[in-house]
Amino acid sequence: MDTPLTVVFDLGEVLTRPRGLSGLEERLAGLLGVEEAAFAEAYWAYRDAYDLGSSDIAYWSAVAGALGAPLRPGTVDALVSAEVDIWTRLDGPSHALVEDLRRHGARLALLSNAPQVLARTAERSDWSAHFDRLMFSADHGIAKPDPAVYRRMTELLGTPPERVLFFDDRRKNIDAAREHGWDARLWTGAAAARAVLADRGLLPHGPTRDGSMSCGTGSR
């Protein structure tokens, strides 16, 4: 019998809402008292080290310093709380997709570049119970698209690479996953993912609970 197919999802901007719809940068920029456009550049400039395990204070001090914004007492806690709230709140269609997959017996995993505080919050969330395995970059000191990430996740899943179906919103992460042998698909929304999953026999074709259609894509 073939090893069961495992569906691996990214978290940010896949299961959670895209930044442009989540209000992430507007909310965080407001807490620092800076313009949103300037904030976005600093936010991502120092993100890699944070996702690999550096502390909350180190990350937000670097961001604030780049923006010339003072870190007042309690600001770091407020920034962390706001960010975690946004990045761990599943988007409605994505949440429904995960629930439907679980109800149909699919094996699910999460692979996210995320700092420690976000990882711990995600683990405590109600939706985490739907997943058989959660892997966060800060816990392992490696992050997508490092090839070591996909090797480690495959080991944790105990499955051959070709039995992994992966969804991520970044092309470089998809390309690296494919190099490892995963069936990696660029995330363009829950409806498109449903069609892929139906083609793979993990969900039924036809109307979903919200009335949308899960139509075949002729996956290659």
C-alpha positions in Angstrom: 0.0 0.0 0.0 1.3 3.5 -0.8 2.3 5.8 2.0 -0.6 8.2 2.7 -0.3 11.6 1.1 0.6 14.4 3.5 -0.7 17.9 2.8 1.7 20.5 4.1 0.6 24.2 4.4 2.5 27.4 5.0 0.9 29.6 7.6 1.3 33.3 6.9 -0.6 34.5 3.8 -1.8 31.0 3.1 -3.9 29.9 6.0 -4.0 33.4 7.4 -5.2 36.5 5.4 -2.8 38.2 3.0 -1.0 41.3 4.4 -3.0 43.7 2.3 -6.3 42.3 3.7 -5.2 41.7 7.3 -4.2 45.2 8.3 -0.9 43.9 9.7 1.4 46.6 8.6 -1.0 49.4 9.3 -1.6 48.2 12.9 2.0 47.6 13.7 3.1 50.9 12.2 0.5 52.7 14.3 1.9 51.2 17.5 5.4 52.5 16.6 4.0 55.9 15.4 5.5 55.7 11.9 4.3 55.8 8.4 3.1 52.4 7.0 5.2 52.6 3.8 8.4 53.1 5.8 7.5 50.5 8.3 7.0 47.7 5.8 10.6 47.9 4.5 12.1 47.8 8.0 9.7 45.0 9.1 11.0 42.6 6.5 14.6 43.7 6.5 15.3 42.1 9.9 12.8 39.3 9.7 15.2 36.4 8.8 17.1 36.5 12.1 13.8 36.7 14.0 12.4 33.6 12.2 15.6 31.8 13.0 15.2 32.3 16.7 16.4 35.8 17.8 14.5 37.4 20.6 11.4 39.7 20.4 13.3 42.6 21.9 16.3 42.1 19.5 14.0 42.1 16.5 11.8 45.0 17.4 14.7 47.1 18.6 16.3 46.6 15.1 13.1 47.6 13.4 12.5 50.6 15.6 16.1 51.7 15.3 15.9 51.6 11.5 12.9 53.8 11.6 14.2 56.2 14.3 11.2 55.3 16.5 11.6 55.1 20.3 10.6 51.9 22.0 8.5 53.1 24.9 7.7 50.8 27.9 5.2 48.2 26.8 5.6 48.8 23.1 7.4 45.5 22.3 4.7 43.5 24.2 2.0 45.4 22.2 3.8 44.8 18.9 4.2 41.1 19.6 0.6 40.7 20.7 -0.7 42.4 17.6 1.5 40.5 15.2 0.7 37.1 16.8 -3.0 37.8 16.8 -2.9 38.5 13.0 -0.6 35.8 11.9 -2.3 33.0 13.9 -5.9 33.9 13.0 -6.9 31.6 10.1 -8.7 33.1 7.1 -12.3 31.8 6.8 -12.0 29.9 3.5 -8.6 28.4 4.5 -10.0 27.4 7.9 -12.9 25.6 6.2 -10.5 23.9 3.8 -8.4 22.5 6.7 -11.5 21.3 8.5 -12.8 19.6 5.4 -9.5 17.9 4.8 -9.4 16.6 8.3 -13.0 15.4 8.2 -12.1 13.4 5.1 -9.2 11.8 6.9 -6.3 13.7 5.3 -2.9 13.8 7.0 -2.0 17.5 7.6 1.2 19.3 8.5 2.2 23.0 8.9 5.6 24.4 7.8 6.2 28.0 8.7 9.0 30.5 8.9 8.0 31.9 12.3 9.6 33.3 15.5 9.3 31.4 18.8 6.4 33.5 20.2 4.3 33.0 17.1 5.1 29.3 17.1 4.0 28.8 20.7 0.8 30.7 20.1 -0.1 28.7 17.0 0.5 25.5 19.0 -2.1 26.6 21.6 -4.7 27.6 19.0 -7.9 25.5 18.4 -7.0 24.9 14.8 -3.7 23.3 15.5 -5.5 20.1 16.6 -6.3 19.5 12.9 -2.6 19.0 12.2 -0.5 15.9 12.7 2.8 17.9 12.7 3.8 21.5 13.1 7.3 22.7 12.2 8.5 26.3 12.8 11.8 27.7 11.7 12.8 29.2 15.0 12.7 25.8 16.7 15.2 24.3 14.2 17.4 27.2 13.3 16.6 26.7 9.6 14.1 28.5 7.4 12.5 28.1 3.9 13.9 28.0 1.3 17.0 26.3 2.8 17.0 22.7 1.4 17.6 21.5 5.0 14.1 22.6 5.9 12.5 20.2 3.5 14.8 17.4 4.5 14.0 17.9 8.2 10.2 18.1 7.6 10.3 14.9 5.5 12.1 13.2 8.3 9.6 14.4 10.8 6.7 13.2 8.7 8.4 9.8 8.0 7.2 9.8 4.5 8.9 9.7 1.0 9.2 13.2 -0.5 7.0 12.3 -3.4 4.1 11.7 -1.0 4.1 15.3 0.2 1.7 17.9 -1.4 2.8 21.4 -0.3 1.2 24.8 -0.6 3.2 28.1 -0.1 2.7 31.7 -1.3 6.4 32.3 -2.2 7.8 31.1 -5.5 11.3 30.5 -4.0 9.9 28.2 -1.4 8.0 26.3 -4.0 11.1 25.9 -6.2 13.2 24.6 -3.3 10.5 22.1 -2.3 10.2 20.8 -5.8 14.0 20.3 -5.8 13.6 18.1 -2.8 10.9 16.0 -4.5 7.7 17.5 -3.1 4.7 18.2 -5.2 4.7 21.9 -4.4 2.0 24.3 -5.5 2.0 28.1 -5.4 -0.9 29.2 -3.2 -3.4 31.4 -5.1 -6.4 30.8 -2.7 -8.4 28.2 -1.0 -10.7 27.6 -4.0 -7.8 26.7 -6.3 -6.2 24.5 -3.6 -9.5 22.6 -3.3 -9.4 21.8 -6.9 -5.9 20.4 -6.6 -6.9 18.4 -3.5 -10.0 17.0 -5.2 -7.9 15.9 -8.2 -5.6 14.1 -5.7 -8.6 12.3 -4.2 -8.4 14.1 -0.8 -11.6 16.0 -1.2 -14.8 15.3 -3.2 -15.5 17.2 -6.4 -18.6 19.4 -6.4 -20.2 22.0 -4.1 -18.4 22.8 -0.8 -20.1 23.8 2.5 -20.0 27.4 1.5 -21.6 26.8 -1.8 -18.5 27.2 -4.0 -17.4 24.6 -6.4 -14.4 22.2 -6.1 -13.7 21.6 -9.8 -11.0 19.4 -11.3 -7.8 21.1 -12.6 -6.3 18.2 -14.5 -3.3 18.2 -12.2 0.0 17.3 -13.8 
